[in-house]
């Protein structure tokens, strides 16, 4: 189905000069829209009037982009609004707003004190449009949710220049912030009874509704919205596919995700989640209180008290990447993605939104955590990883994983991850297990499940860059700020990738000018997939070994958490 169309060090560059040169060479590209031939008054301009305020952004003729930063989409979720669904749009008129500066980031779980630039008042969005966008342009819209394990991250670190300038057709790029950690994903029966579970996810849903209500004011088409994210952000876009039983409310027409995670999540009242809540309360001045009494106390507690309690919980779960994260809440998220996609069949109604999808992963996803799984060749200052090291690491990620699951996967007699394939390195073996179980197999789960459900435009990729590395998040720098040591092949690959992604947004099919046609998945494991490599881009079949291991993880995930309640 085609749509109708209408970490590493940043390179030091002159953005304005580079963009001017880019537009002179490629005037037909996304951010280089030709001036309208009609009435200039039809331009969106740098001031947009909404029914709750007037927002004045910044036009940059060098980049060809108008920047609207720090646009409030909801009231500050503090005090009585803590752990509640966001009030969006704001219920008061904001008057004239300077939209040239970013709003505060949301508080990260790892924070131990209040810091400038981060607060509870963080529900802001950033809208980036081609400078000559008119009120009737109806450009497609790309909404991006940042990563950070639902514990950190910010929309402030997502520059739009390369996205807009690489697109072969104009589009609008939007980023949103959402509550994180203990402020966004506090679980437990008491929270369910008195507040809102998954508040951070509800922020994202409210942001998408905000787009439906207001994006036309910025020259965008609310019927042409694609959502995208990386890591936790990709997990979030996956959750939007399964939210409300697959009813997407018309909020998006397509979904993308780089390295999605958390296809299996615990229930709000599982022992694991209840223990997290109890530990959090015990670290605040509300310790000893329960039920409504505890809620009143937490709602009125100083934010510093809640910050310290959240970071205190982290010390209890030092190896866990997703301490406070999305959980089954029985309402908005009532089905685990692994159940929705893996148990899907062509004869049964799907439990997810059947829209075009583009998901994928990096070949060495688990390598980022090598410091937690020391290898003698990589780090001689730490003890070499052994089976117990890997057990502790994996159990930190899946808190109540039975030992038998680990043994089944690790034991060479099973044949799934034979130690001989990794030169006898338990570290490399453990990294591969984690990378596949968490990210690689999840991408195949989504694209394969979509294909089985009849989605014709289901695309999967695998990123492999021997020069710059292919660990978790290695590819995302190519969208926003390529590293200084990227060579000509790397930069060409990044350009190709950006063209594939942005054309999926504008046309519904990923294409790149100087590359091959990306074939959609045609099987239950998401095969074939596109191999993205600096030496060349090619289609590849997913081999039986990886397919079998992913099938194992899909069947095994339901045993990885203590889900004594649903």
C-alpha positions as CSV (number, residue, x, y, z in Angstrom):
1,X,0.0,0.0,0.0
2,X,1.5,3.3,-1.0
3,X,0.5,6.5,0.6
4,X,-1.0,9.4,-1.4
5,X,1.7,12.1,-1.4
6,X,1.3,15.9,-1.3
7,X,26.7,9.6,21.7
8,X,29.8,9.8,19.9
9,X,31.5,13.2,19.5
10,X,29.7,15.5,17.3
11,X,31.4,16.9,14.2
12,X,32.2,20.6,14.4
13,X,30.4,22.2,11.4
14,X,28.9,25.4,10.3
15,X,25.3,24.3,10.1
16,X,24.1,27.3,8.2
17,X,26.9,27.2,5.6
18,X,26.4,23.5,5.1
19,X,22.7,23.8,4.7
20,X,23.0,26.7,2.2
21,X,25.5,24.6,0.1
22,X,23.2,21.6,0.4
23,X,20.1,23.5,-0.8
24,X,22.1,25.1,-3.7
25,X,23.1,21.6,-4.9
26,X,19.8,19.9,-4.2
27,X,17.0,22.5,-4.3
28,X,14.3,19.9,-4.7
29,X,15.1,18.3,-1.3
30,X,12.9,18.4,1.8
31,X,13.9,21.5,3.7
32,X,14.7,23.4,0.5
33,X,11.1,24.1,-0.6
34,X,10.7,26.6,-3.4
35,X,8.9,29.9,-2.4
36,X,5.2,29.8,-3.1
37,X,4.1,31.4,-6.3
38,X,0.9,32.8,-4.8
39,X,0.1,35.0,-1.8
40,X,3.1,35.2,0.6
41,X,0.6,35.7,3.4
42,X,-0.2,32.0,3.2
43,X,3.2,31.2,4.7
44,X,3.1,29.7,8.2
45,X,5.8,32.0,9.2
46,X,7.5,32.1,12.6
47,X,4.4,32.7,14.7
48,X,1.6,30.2,15.0
49,X,-1.6,30.9,16.9
50,X,-3.3,28.1,18.8
51,X,-6.4,28.3,20.9
52,X,-4.4,28.3,24.1
53,X,-1.5,30.6,23.1
54,X,0.6,32.2,20.4
55,X,4.0,30.6,19.8
56,X,6.8,32.5,18.1
57,X,9.7,30.4,16.8
58,X,12.9,31.1,15.0
59,X,13.4,31.1,11.2
60,X,16.9,30.1,10.0
61,X,17.4,30.9,6.3
62,X,20.8,29.0,6.5
63,X,19.2,25.7,7.3
64,X,15.9,26.4,5.6
65,X,14.1,25.4,8.8
66,X,11.7,27.3,11.1
67,X,12.2,26.0,14.7
68,X,9.4,26.0,17.3
69,X,10.9,24.8,20.5
70,X,9.4,24.3,24.0
71,X,5.8,24.3,22.8
72,X,3.8,23.2,25.8
73,X,1.3,20.4,25.0
74,X,0.1,19.7,28.5
75,X,0.0,21.3,32.0
76,X,2.9,20.6,34.3
77,X,2.2,17.1,35.8
78,X,3.2,18.2,39.4
79,X,1.4,18.3,42.7
80,X,-2.2,17.1,42.3
81,X,-1.4,16.1,38.7
82,X,1.4,13.7,39.6
83,X,0.8,10.1,38.2
84,X,-2.3,11.2,36.4
85,X,-3.2,11.4,32.8
86,X,-1.8,14.6,31.3
87,X,-4.1,17.7,31.0
88,X,-3.7,18.3,27.3
89,X,-4.0,20.8,25.8
90,X,-3.4,23.1,28.7
91,X,-6.6,24.3,30.3
92,X,-5.5,28.0,30.4
93,X,-4.4,30.6,27.9
94,X,-0.6,31.0,27.8
95,X,-0.6,34.3,26.0
96,X,2.4,35.1,23.8
97,X,5.1,32.4,24.1
98,X,8.8,32.6,23.1
99,X,9.2,29.3,21.3
100,X,12.9,29.7,20.5
101,X,14.2,27.9,23.5
102,X,13.7,24.3,24.7
103,X,11.6,23.6,27.7
104,X,13.0,21.6,30.6
105,X,13.8,18.0,30.2
106,X,11.9,15.4,32.3
107,X,13.6,14.2,35.4
108,X,15.8,11.2,34.9
109,X,15.7,8.3,37.3
110,X,19.5,8.5,37.9
111,X,19.3,12.1,39.2
112,X,20.2,12.4,42.8
113,X,19.4,16.1,43.1
114,X,17.5,18.9,41.3
115,X,19.4,20.2,38.3
116,X,18.9,23.2,36.0
117,X,17.1,22.2,32.8
118,X,15.2,19.3,34.2
119,X,12.0,19.4,36.2
120,X,8.5,18.0,36.6
121,X,7.3,20.7,34.2
122,X,8.6,19.0,31.1
123,X,5.7,18.2,28.8
124,X,6.9,20.1,25.8
125,X,7.2,19.5,22.1
126,X,9.4,20.8,19.3
127,X,8.1,21.4,15.8
128,X,10.5,21.8,12.9
129,X,9.1,22.9,9.5
130,X,10.6,23.9,6.1
131,X,10.9,27.7,6.2
132,X,8.6,28.2,3.2
133,X,5.8,26.0,4.5
134,X,2.4,27.4,3.7
135,X,-0.8,26.9,5.7
136,X,-2.1,24.6,3.0
137,X,1.1,22.6,2.4
138,X,-0.3,19.5,4.2
139,X,3.2,18.0,4.5
140,X,3.6,14.5,6.0
141,X,4.6,14.5,9.7
142,X,7.3,12.5,11.4
143,X,6.9,12.3,15.2
144,X,10.0,11.0,17.2
145,X,10.1,9.6,20.7
146,X,13.6,9.6,22.2
147,X,15.2,6.6,23.8
148,X,16.9,6.3,27.2
149,X,15.4,3.2,28.7
150,X,12.3,5.1,30.0
151,X,14.7,6.4,32.6
152,X,16.4,9.3,30.9
153,X,16.9,11.1,27.6
154,X,15.3,14.2,26.2
155,X,13.8,15.6,23.0
156,X,16.3,18.4,23.3
157,X,19.1,16.2,21.9
158,X,17.4,15.4,18.6
159,X,18.4,18.0,15.9
160,X,16.2,18.1,12.8
161,X,18.7,19.4,10.2
162,X,19.8,16.1,8.6
163,X,16.3,14.6,8.7
164,X,14.7,17.5,6.8
165,X,17.6,18.2,4.5
166,X,17.9,14.5,3.5
167,X,14.3,14.0,2.6
168,X,13.5,13.9,-1.1
169,X,10.2,15.5,-0.4
170,X,9.3,18.0,2.3
171,X,8.1,16.8,5.7
172,X,7.6,18.2,9.2
173,X,9.6,16.8,12.1
174,X,8.2,16.8,15.7
175,X,9.8,15.6,18.9
176,X,8.1,15.3,22.3
177,X,9.1,14.7,25.9
178,X,7.3,12.4,28.3
179,X,7.6,11.6,32.0
180,X,10.3,9.2,32.9
181,X,11.2,6.7,35.6
182,X,9.4,7.0,38.9
183,X,7.4,10.0,37.6
184,X,6.2,8.2,34.4
185,X,6.1,4.5,35.1
186,X,5.4,3.9,38.8
187,X,3.4,0.6,39.1
188,X,1.6,-1.4,41.7
189,X,-2.0,-2.1,42.9
190,X,-2.1,1.1,45.0
191,X,-1.2,3.2,41.9
192,X,-3.9,1.4,39.9
193,X,-6.5,2.1,42.5
194,X,-5.8,5.8,42.9
195,X,-3.8,7.2,40.0
196,X,-2.9,6.4,36.4
197,X,-0.5,3.7,35.5
198,X,1.9,4.3,32.6
199,X,1.7,8.1,32.9
200,X,4.6,8.5,30.6
201,X,3.0,6.5,27.9
202,X,-0.2,8.5,28.4
203,X,1.9,11.6,27.8
204,X,2.9,10.2,24.4
205,X,-0.6,9.4,23.5
206,X,-1.7,12.9,24.5
207,X,1.1,14.3,22.3
208,X,-0.2,12.4,19.3
209,X,-3.7,13.7,19.9
210,X,-2.1,17.2,20.1
211,X,-0.7,16.6,16.7
212,X,-4.1,15.6,15.3
213,X,-5.6,18.8,16.8
214,X,-2.9,21.4,15.9
215,X,-0.4,20.2,13.3
216,X,-2.4,21.8,10.4
217,X,-1.5,25.2,12.0
218,X,2.1,24.4,11.2
219,X,1.3,23.2,7.6
220,X,1.2,19.5,8.4
221,X,-1.4,16.9,7.4
222,X,-2.8,15.1,10.4
223,X,-3.8,12.1,8.2
224,X,-0.1,11.6,7.3
225,X,1.6,11.0,10.6
226,X,4.3,8.5,11.1
227,X,5.7,7.7,14.5
228,X,9.3,6.7,15.1
229,X,11.6,6.0,18.0
230,X,14.9,4.4,18.9
231,X,15.6,1.9,21.8
232,X,13.0,2.8,24.4
233,X,11.5,5.1,21.9
234,X,11.1,2.2,19.5
235,X,9.6,0.2,22.3
236,X,7.1,3.0,22.7
237,X,6.1,3.0,19.1
238,X,5.6,-0.8,19.4
239,X,3.3,-0.1,22.4
240,X,1.3,2.3,20.4
241,X,0.7,-0.5,17.9
242,X,-0.8,-2.7,20.5
243,X,-2.4,0.0,22.7
244,X,-6.1,-0.2,23.3
245,X,-6.3,-3.5,21.5
246,X,-4.9,-2.1,18.3
247,X,-7.2,0.9,18.1
248,X,-4.8,3.6,17.0
249,X,-7.6,6.3,17.1
250,X,-6.3,7.5,13.7
251,X,-3.3,9.0,15.4
252,X,-0.8,7.6,12.9
253,X,-0.7,5.9,9.6
254,X,2.7,4.2,9.9
255,X,5.2,3.2,12.5
256,X,9.0,2.9,12.6
257,X,11.4,1.7,15.3
258,X,15.2,1.3,15.6
259,X,16.1,-1.5,18.1
260,X,12.8,-2.0,19.8
261,X,12.7,-3.6,23.2
262,X,10.3,-4.7,26.0
263,X,8.1,-7.0,24.0
264,X,7.4,-8.8,27.3
265,X,6.3,-6.6,30.2
266,X,5.1,-7.5,33.7
267,X,1.7,-6.9,35.0
268,X,1.0,-3.9,37.3
269,X,0.3,-6.2,40.2
270,X,3.1,-8.7,39.7
271,X,5.3,-9.3,42.7
272,X,8.2,-7.6,40.9
273,X,6.3,-4.4,40.3
274,X,4.7,-4.4,43.7
275,X,8.2,-4.7,45.3
276,X,9.4,-1.7,43.2
277,X,6.6,0.4,44.5
278,X,7.1,-0.6,48.1
279,X,10.8,0.1,47.9
280,X,10.1,3.5,46.3
281,X,7.7,4.6,49.0
282,X,10.0,3.3,51.7
283,X,12.7,5.7,50.5
284,X,10.5,8.8,50.8
285,X,9.2,10.7,53.8
286,X,6.0,8.7,53.2
287,X,7.5,5.5,54.4
288,X,5.1,3.4,56.5
289,X,2.0,4.9,54.9
290,X,-0.2,2.9,52.6
291,X,-3.2,3.3,50.2
292,X,-4.8,6.7,49.9
293,X,-2.7,8.1,52.8
294,X,0.5,7.3,51.0
295,X,-0.9,8.9,47.8
296,X,-1.7,12.1,49.5
297,X,1.7,12.2,51.0
298,X,3.5,11.4,47.7
299,X,1.5,14.0,45.9
300,X,2.5,16.7,48.3
301,X,6.1,15.5,48.8
302,X,9.0,17.8,47.7
303,X,10.2,16.8,44.3
304,X,13.7,16.3,45.7
305,X,12.4,13.6,48.0
306,X,11.0,11.8,45.0
307,X,14.2,12.2,43.0
308,X,16.3,10.7,45.7
309,X,13.8,7.8,46.2
310,X,14.0,7.0,42.5
311,X,17.8,7.0,42.3
312,X,17.7,4.9,45.5
313,X,15.7,2.3,43.8
314,X,18.3,2.1,41.1
315,X,21.0,1.2,43.6
316,X,18.8,-1.8,44.5
317,X,18.7,-2.9,40.9
318,X,22.1,-1.8,39.5
319,X,22.2,-4.1,36.5
320,X,18.6,-3.4,35.4
321,X,18.2,-1.2,32.3
322,X,14.5,-0.7,32.6
323,X,13.6,-0.4,36.3
324,X,10.6,1.8,35.9
325,X,9.1,1.1,32.5
326,X,5.7,0.3,30.8
327,X,3.7,-2.4,32.4
328,X,0.4,-4.2,31.7
329,X,-2.3,-1.8,33.1
330,X,-5.4,-3.7,32.1
331,X,-6.7,-0.7,30.1
332,X,-4.5,1.1,27.6
333,X,-1.9,-1.7,27.6
334,X,-3.8,-4.9,28.1
335,X,-1.8,-7.2,25.9
336,X,1.9,-7.9,25.8
337,X,3.5,-7.2,22.4
338,X,4.9,-10.7,22.3
339,X,1.5,-12.1,22.8
340,X,-0.1,-9.7,20.3
341,X,2.4,-10.4,17.5
342,X,3.7,-13.9,18.1
343,X,0.3,-15.5,18.7
344,X,-1.1,-13.7,15.7
345,X,-2.5,-15.7,12.9
346,X,-4.0,-14.8,9.5
347,X,-7.3,-16.3,10.6
348,X,-7.7,-14.4,13.8
349,X,-8.3,-10.7,14.3
350,X,-5.0,-9.0,15.1
351,X,-4.4,-7.5,18.5
352,X,-2.4,-4.6,17.0
353,X,-2.9,-1.8,14.6
354,X,-2.5,-3.0,11.0
355,X,-0.5,-0.2,9.5
356,X,2.8,-0.2,7.5
357,X,5.8,-0.8,9.8
358,X,9.6,-0.4,9.5
359,X,11.7,-1.9,12.3
360,X,15.2,-3.3,12.6
361,X,18.2,-3.7,14.8
362,X,22.0,-3.6,14.9
363,X,24.0,-6.8,14.4
364,X,26.0,-6.4,17.7
365,X,23.2,-5.0,20.0
366,X,24.6,-6.6,23.1
367,X,28.2,-5.2,22.7
368,X,27.3,-2.0,24.5
369,X,27.1,-3.9,27.7
370,X,30.5,-5.5,27.4
371,X,31.7,-3.7,30.6
372,X,29.1,-5.7,32.5
373,X,30.3,-8.9,30.8
374,X,34.1,-8.5,30.8
375,X,36.0,-10.2,28.1
376,X,39.7,-11.0,28.5
377,X,40.5,-9.5,25.1
378,X,38.6,-6.3,25.8
379,X,39.2,-5.5,29.4
380,X,42.0,-7.1,31.3
381,X,41.6,-5.0,34.4
382,X,38.4,-6.9,35.4
383,X,37.8,-10.6,36.0
384,X,36.7,-12.5,32.9
385,X,33.0,-13.2,32.6
386,X,31.8,-16.6,33.5
387,X,28.4,-18.2,33.5
388,X,27.5,-16.7,36.9
389,X,28.4,-13.2,35.6
390,X,26.1,-13.6,32.7
391,X,23.3,-15.1,34.9
392,X,23.5,-12.0,37.2
393,X,23.4,-9.7,34.2
394,X,20.4,-11.4,32.5
395,X,18.5,-11.7,35.7
396,X,19.0,-8.0,36.2
397,X,17.2,-7.5,32.9
398,X,14.5,-10.1,33.4
399,X,14.2,-9.9,37.2
400,X,12.8,-13.4,38.0
401,X,14.2,-15.4,35.1
402,X,14.4,-19.1,36.1
403,X,17.9,-20.5,35.9
404,X,16.6,-23.2,33.5
405,X,16.0,-20.7,30.8
406,X,19.5,-19.5,30.9
407,X,20.9,-23.1,31.0
408,X,18.8,-24.1,28.0
409,X,20.1,-21.2,26.0
410,X,23.8,-21.4,27.1
411,X,24.3,-25.1,27.2
412,X,26.1,-26.0,24.0
413,X,24.3,-29.3,23.9
414,X,21.1,-27.4,23.1
415,X,23.0,-26.0,20.1
416,X,21.5,-22.5,20.2
417,X,24.6,-20.5,21.5
418,X,27.5,-23.0,21.4
419,X,30.5,-21.6,23.1
420,X,32.7,-22.6,20.3
421,X,31.0,-20.1,18.0
422,X,32.4,-17.3,20.3
423,X,36.0,-18.5,20.6
424,X,35.3,-19.8,24.0
425,X,34.3,-16.4,25.3
426,X,31.4,-16.4,27.7
427,X,31.3,-12.6,27.4
428,X,30.7,-12.6,23.7
429,X,28.2,-15.5,24.1
430,X,26.3,-13.5,26.7
431,X,26.3,-10.3,24.7
432,X,24.9,-12.2,21.7
433,X,22.2,-13.8,23.8
434,X,21.1,-10.5,25.3
435,X,21.2,-8.6,22.0
436,X,19.0,-11.1,20.3
437,X,16.6,-11.7,23.1
438,X,16.1,-8.0,23.8
439,X,16.3,-6.2,20.5
440,X,17.0,-8.3,17.4
441,X,14.3,-10.8,17.8
442,X,11.8,-8.1,18.8
443,X,12.2,-6.4,15.4
444,X,11.5,-9.7,13.7
445,X,8.6,-10.3,16.0
446,X,6.9,-7.0,14.9
447,X,7.6,-7.2,11.1
448,X,6.8,-10.9,10.9
449,X,3.6,-10.5,12.9
450,X,2.5,-7.6,10.7
451,X,3.2,-9.7,7.6
452,X,1.1,-12.6,8.9
453,X,-1.7,-10.2,9.7
454,X,-1.8,-9.0,6.1
455,X,0.3,-5.9,6.3
456,X,1.9,-5.7,2.9
457,X,4.3,-2.9,3.7
458,X,6.3,-4.5,6.6
459,X,10.0,-3.8,6.4
460,X,13.0,-5.1,8.5
461,X,16.6,-4.1,8.4
462,X,19.9,-5.1,10.0
463,X,22.7,-2.6,10.5
464,X,26.3,-3.7,10.3
465,X,29.2,-1.2,10.3
466,X,32.6,-2.9,11.0
467,X,34.3,0.5,11.0
468,X,32.3,2.5,13.5
469,X,30.7,-0.5,15.3
470,X,27.3,-2.0,15.3
471,X,26.3,-2.0,19.0
472,X,23.1,-0.7,20.4
473,X,22.5,2.9,19.3
474,X,25.4,2.9,16.8
475,X,23.2,3.7,13.9
476,X,21.2,6.6,15.4
477,X,24.1,9.1,15.2
478,X,23.8,8.9,11.4
479,X,20.4,10.5,11.6
480,X,21.4,13.5,13.7
481,X,25.2,14.0,14.2
482,X,27.6,11.6,12.4
483,X,30.8,11.1,14.4
484,X,34.0,12.9,13.4
485,X,35.7,9.6,12.4
486,X,33.1,8.6,9.9
487,X,34.7,8.1,6.5
488,X,33.2,8.6,3.0
489,X,31.6,5.2,3.0
490,X,30.0,5.7,6.4
491,X,28.6,9.1,5.4
492,X,27.2,7.7,2.2
493,X,25.5,4.9,4.1
494,X,24.0,7.4,6.6
495,X,22.6,9.4,3.7
496,X,21.1,6.3,2.2
497,X,19.5,5.3,5.5
498,X,18.0,8.8,6.0
499,X,16.5,8.6,2.5
500,X,15.0,5.2,3.2
501,X,13.4,6.4,6.4
502,X,12.1,9.8,5.2
503,X,10.7,8.3,2.0
504,X,8.7,5.8,4.1
505,X,7.3,8.9,5.9
506,X,6.4,10.7,2.7
507,X,5.5,7.9,0.3
508,X,4.8,4.8,2.4
509,X,7.6,2.8,0.8
510,X,11.3,3.2,1.7
511,X,13.4,4.1,-1.3
512,X,16.9,5.7,-1.7
513,X,18.2,7.3,-4.9
514,X,21.5,5.4,-5.2
515,X,20.5,2.1,-3.6
516,X,18.4,-1.0,-4.2
517,X,14.7,-1.6,-3.7
518,X,13.8,-2.6,-0.2
519,X,11.7,-5.7,-0.4
520,X,8.9,-6.0,2.2
521,X,8.9,-9.0,4.6
522,X,7.0,-12.0,3.4
523,X,7.3,-14.4,6.3
524,X,6.5,-14.9,9.9
525,X,10.1,-14.1,11.0
526,X,10.2,-10.8,9.2
527,X,12.4,-12.1,6.4
528,X,13.8,-10.9,4.1
529,X,15.5,-7.9,5.6
530,X,17.7,-5.1,4.3
531,X,21.4,-5.3,5.3
532,X,22.8,-1.8,5.8
533,X,26.6,-2.0,5.4
534,X,29.1,0.6,4.3
535,X,30.4,-1.7,1.5
536,X,27.0,-2.1,0.1
537,X,23.3,-2.5,0.8
538,X,21.6,-5.9,0.1
539,X,18.6,-8.0,0.8
540,X,19.2,-11.0,3.0
541,X,17.2,-14.0,4.3
542,X,17.2,-14.6,8.0
543,X,18.9,-17.9,8.5
544,X,17.4,-20.9,10.3
545,X,19.8,-20.5,13.3
546,X,18.6,-17.0,14.1
547,X,15.0,-17.8,13.3
548,X,15.1,-20.7,15.7
549,X,16.7,-18.7,18.5
550,X,14.2,-16.0,18.1
551,X,11.3,-18.5,18.2
552,X,12.8,-19.8,21.4
553,X,12.9,-16.3,23.0
554,X,9.3,-15.6,21.9
555,X,8.1,-18.8,23.5
556,X,10.3,-18.2,26.6
557,X,9.6,-14.6,27.4
558,X,6.3,-15.3,29.3
559,X,8.4,-17.2,31.9
560,X,10.9,-14.3,32.4
561,X,8.9,-12.4,34.9
562,X,7.0,-13.2,38.0
563,X,3.6,-12.6,36.4
564,X,1.4,-14.1,39.1
565,X,-1.3,-11.5,38.2
566,X,-2.5,-10.2,34.9
